[in-house]
């Protein structure tokens, strides 16, 4: 599960596209988004500027506008020749995401944005302001192919991967809103990024790695966010975790575990049928050993499903002596789902058992629940179709437990 989401789909008149469970045509195409400055490293930006007929340093100037001044408006780029501003911006700063809808809660400190991509797919991001920090929860895919039955996005299915620039654009938009004072609390900056929005980040590995570089490279090459303040979540794609370990990006790895035993995890996280709990955690411990970074174990508390005391004890034994921290996530039920959240008493007992085993544990703050922006909820329920009506995604359908013949 990576996150937060439940996605909207636009009807498309041409017949061929794939079909969602409620019969609506999927948006999105298999074509690549337009090339964007954030897809390119500094050398590639200079080369692209030269290809456009200008001096290579124009690429550096565009980077300063985008990553330092947080603008892609050519009219604000007064250090560029007036005759070439529009051409450069159109070629290297195309508009990738358009805000279709915004919702706020927590007195305006939490803001969820529904974005439409260039090809009509929809993704969401959430900005959360806390005392002393601002966290952006970003999407790495439109939809998700992992099919976790308690996650709205997983039930919607995968539309396509996002480009690195589409991922970065979500953070830039949040940084721009903060810099302009649009979020209560005065001007500020994005300090933390979590890849826990729509999609499985490690299933979009090349683009996520490029986005990580853009987010953490010093301004003006990137946004200058500390690697230690970036978290990448995964359901447990073991080959990709090993690849990440080899690259040692210095970010925090979060494993969406949700069950300590293979029998239950096969149901809650279907990819477990390919990579078992022991193999997933083995790859995570290798990452911790290579980077020195504590692994975050994400565990959605689902009433009478995975919150039994014996499972807390089993989880404690799995994590004993490891560089790990458990995040217990109160389940955020989605419409039509049979899953419910654990009771406060069950959660307290679960925490007590982990603490008795000397396992660091916290219960996550459920920001954004009122606007379907909390973990497991993100996605759109309704989108306007071409006839002015609304397309509604069918309710999530639980994945049945496999039975032997």
N, C-alpha and C positions, 0 to 999 in steps of 0.2 A: 504494500500500500504506500504511497508516498504522499499521502497527503490528503488534500483537502478537496473533493470536487465532484461535480455532477452536471454534465455539459449540455449546452444548447446546440441544436442543429438546424441549419437553413435548408429548406427544400430547394432542389435544383431541378430545373425542367428536363434537361437531357437525361435519358433513362439509365445509362450504364453504371453510375456510381454505386458503391456498396450500400447496403440497407441496414438501418439500425433496428433494434427489436420492435419498435413501434411503427416500422414501415417508412420512416423519414429517410431521405437520401442524405448521405454524409457530405459535409462540406470539405473543403481542402482538396488539394491536388497532389500529385507526386512530383510536381516540378519544384525546383529550388527557388527560395525567395531571392529577390534581387540582391546583388552584391552590396555589402555595406561596409563602411569603415571599420566597424567593430568585428567583422569577420577577418580582418587583415592585421598582421603584425606591423610594427613601424616601417620595416623595409618594404613590405608589400604596399603600404599606403603611399610611400614615396614613389614607388614604381607606378602605381595606379595614377597618381597625379601627373607623372611624366607622360603616361599613355594618353592623357587627356589634353596634352599640348602645353602644359604649364611646367614651371620648375618643380623639382621633387619636393622642395620644402613646403609646398602648398598642402601636401598630405599631413605634415606635422601641424600646420596651422588649423586644418580641419579637426585634427585630434584634440587640440587645445579647446576649440569651441565645444566639441561634443563631450569630452570627458572632464574638462575643468570648468567651462562656463555652462555646460548642460544645455546647450542650444543646438538645434539643427535648422534654425531659421536663417536663410542667407542674408536677409535684411539686417541682421544683427552682427554680421561678420564684416565689420567696417575696415579690418586690416587686409581684406582681400580686394583685389581690383573689382570694381563694380561690374565690369563687363563679363567677368568669369565666375562671380559668386554663384549665380543660379545654376550654371552648368556643373560646377564642382559639387554643389549640394545635391543636385538631382542624380548625379552619377554615384556619389559615395555616401550620401546621407538620405537615401530614399525613406519615406515613411513606411515602416514595416507593420506597426500596430496602430489601430485606431480605437480609442476608448468608446465603447458602445454604452456602457452603464457603470455607474459608481454607487456604492452603498457604504455608509459609515455607521459605526456604533461606538460604544465606550467613550461617549462624549466627543466623538470625532477623532479619537486616537487610533482607531482601527478603520482602515479603508480598504474595501475590496473593489477591484476594477475588472470588468469584463472587457477583454480585448478582441477585436476582429483582426485577423491576419490579412495579408495581401490577397490570399486566395479564398477567403471566406470561412476559414476555420476559426474556432473560438477557444480562447484560453483565459485563465484568470490568475491574478496575483493579489497578494494581501500585504499591506503595509501596517505594521504594528509599532506604535510608539510607547515605550516604557520609560520610567525615570532613568536617565543616563544612557539610553541606547535606543536605536531604531532598527527593527528587523524587517527585511523584505522576504516574504515567502514567494518563490517564483516557480513557474511551470517550465518543464523541459520538453514536454510533448503536448500536442493537442490530443487529449484523451489518454488512455493507458491500456496496454495490452496484457497486464498482469492478472486481471480478472479476480482480484480479491473481493469476496462477496459482501463485505461490510463497508466497502469504500465506493462512494458514488462514481468517481472517475473510472475505477476499474470495471464497473458494470456498464459504462458507456462504450468501452472499446477504444481502440487506437485509431486516430485519424492520420496523423503524421508526426514525424520529429520536427522540433523547432530548430532553426539555425542558431548559431552562437549569437549573432546580432539580435535575433528576436528574444533570446533569453536576457541578454544585456539590456535591451531596450526597456524591459520591465523595471529593472533597477534604476536606470537613468530617469525614467518617468517618476519613480518615487523620490529620487534625489532632487529632481526639479521641483516637485511639489513641496518638499521640505525647505529648499532654498528660497522659494517664493513665499514662505510663511503660510501655506495653505492648510497645514496640519496644526491643530492647537498645540501651544507650547513654544511658539516662536521658530525662527529659522533654525535649521539643523542639517544633519547629514545622515545618510544610511551607514550604519556601523556594522550590521550583521546581515548575512544573506543565508537563507536555508533553501536548499533544493528539495522542498517537501510539498510543492504544488502539484499540478497535474502531471502525470507521467512517471515513468521509471528512469531516473537520470542515467544510470549506467547502461540502459538499452539504447541510449543516444550518446554513446561515449565520445566520439570525436568532437561533436559540437559542444558538449558539456565541458570537456577539457579546454577547448578554445575559449569558451565563456569564462571559465575559472581564471584563465590568464588575463583576460580583459578586465575582469573585476578586481584582480589583485595587483596588476602591474601599477607602478607609481604613476601618478598624474604627471604629464598628460598622455602617457601611453595607454593608461587604463584609469580605473576609478580609484585606485589606491586603497582598497579595503584590505585589511589584514587577513592573511591566509587563515590565521587562527580563529577568525570571526566568520568563516564560511563553513557550512555543513552540507555534505552531500549524502542523501539518503538512498538506500537500496533495499529491495526485498531479498537480496542475496544472490546476485548474478556472479557466481564464484570466479569465472574467467576474467570478468571485468574488474572485480576487486583485486585480483592478482596483478592485472595490468596497471591499475591505479597504484598499487604498492610499488611497482617497479618505477613509476614516474615520480613518486614521493612529492605530491603537490603541497603537502603541509596543511591540508584542510582536515576538518573533523569528518570521520566516517560514521554514519548512523545506519544501523541495521534494523529494519522493520521485522522484528522476530515474531511477536504476538503469541507464541506458544513455545514451550521448552521441549515438547515431544513431537516426533514426526507424525504420529497419527492425527493429532489435531491440526498441526501446521499444514499438512496436506490439504485440509479443507479450507483453512483461513488464508493461506498463501499458496496457491496451486503450483507455483514454480518450485516449491519444496519437493515435489515429486521428481524433480530433476536433480536438485542439489539439496541434500539432507542437512538437518540442523548442525550436525558435527562438522560437515564440510564448510558450511557457511561461516560458522564461528571460527573454524581453523583459519580461513582466509582473513577474517577480521583480526584475529590475534596476530597474524603475520603483518598486517597493515600497522597495527599498534606498535609492534616491535621495530618496524622499519622507520616509522615516523616519530615515535614517542608521543603520539597523540592518543588520548583516551577515546575508546569507541563508545558511542551512544547506542544503547539497546532500546529501541522503541517498542512499546508494548501497549496495545489498545486494550483497555479493560472492558470486556464484554460479559454482561451478566449471565452467570451460570454456564458459561462456555469455557473461558480460560482463566477465571479468577478464583479457582479453588485453592485452598491452602496448600495442598500437596503439589500443585503446579508452581506456587511461589517457592516452595522448598526445592523443587527440581531446578527452577531457574537459578536459585542461589548457588546450588552445587555446580551448575554449568559455568557460572561466572566467578567462582571463588578463586582468588589470587590473580585475577586478570585485570588489565588496565581498561576498566569498563565502568559505565554509569548507566543506570536504568531510568528511562523516562516513562512513567505510567501515564497513559493518555485516556482520560474518560471518553468513552465512545460517544461520538456525535451521530445519533441515528439519522438515517436518510429516509425520505418518504417511501413507504411500501416495504421497508426492510423488516425482517423478523428479529434483527439483532437489537438488543437494548443495552444500556450502560450498566456497569456494576453499581451496586449500592455503595453509599459512602462507608458503611460498616465493612463490606467486603474489601474495599480499597484500603481502608485502614489496616485490616488484618494482613493483607498482601504486603503492604509497606513494612509492617512490623516483622514479618518473617524474613524479608530481605535484609532489613537492618540487623536482625539477630545474626544473620550470616555475614555481616560486615560488608554488605553490598551497597554502595552509594545509590540512592534512589530519590527521585523527586516526582511529584504529581504535576503534570503540565497544566499551566494556565490555559483555559479554553477560551481564548480571545476569538471574537467574531462569530460566535454561535448564532446570534440573532440575525445575522445576514448571510447564513450558510457559508461563512468564511472560515470555520474552524476545521481542524484536521479531520479529513475524511469526507468533508462536505462540498468541497469546491467543484463547481461546474455549473452550467446553466441549465435551468429547468425549462425555460421557454425562450424561444427566439422568434422574431417576426419572419414570416415567409414572404415570398415574392407577391402574394396576393393580399398582403396586409394582415393576414391571420397569424395564429401562433402555432408553432410546432412544439409539442410536448414530448419529452423523452419518456419512454415507459419506465415504470418503477423498477428498481433493482430486483433482479431475480437471484436468490441465493444459489450458490453452486452446491449441488448435492454431494454428500460424502460418497466416495467410490466404494462399491461393494464387490466382493469376489463372486464369481459366478457359481 
